[in-house]
Amino acid sequence: MNYLNYIGRGESFPFTTDQNSKVVLVEGFKLVEQSMIDILSTPLGSRPFQEDYGSLSHTLNFEQNDAILGNLLKTYCLEPLRKWEKRSLIDSKDVEVVVLEDQCQIKIPYLLSATNENHSFIYPFYRALTS
């Protein structure tokens, strides 16, 4: 697998262990998608030495559930992914945002740079937790 030099291999997130108590490693598009989850779920400015790491999506929790929310969410997700996830190529015209009653789903199709494989990543954005 020659693409491992570019994409890499890393620990699974959340950390899991196998039957030998070793940390499970992931590679390929799963590693890239775990990185995307980490970028989008980290509030901007929350890392001490990387204040520009993360996204602003957490600031949209109390916005109205309309097309403006969808467009803002699309912008707040694409900017940090383009900045921090260099292993994938994302075309903004292909990104879809589905606004539901209590959540938004952002479908982000991307191309792995090393293998030219097309994949799709769906990020759920929950506005409020209901019981």
Buried (B, 14 or more C-beta within 10 A) or exposed (E): EEBEEEBBEBEBBEEEEEEEEEEEEBBBBBBBBBBBEBBBEBEBEEEEEEEEBBBBBBEBEEEEBEEEBBEBBBBBBBBBBEEBBEBBBBEEEEBEBEBEEEBBBBEBBBBBBBBEEEBEBEBEBEBEEEE
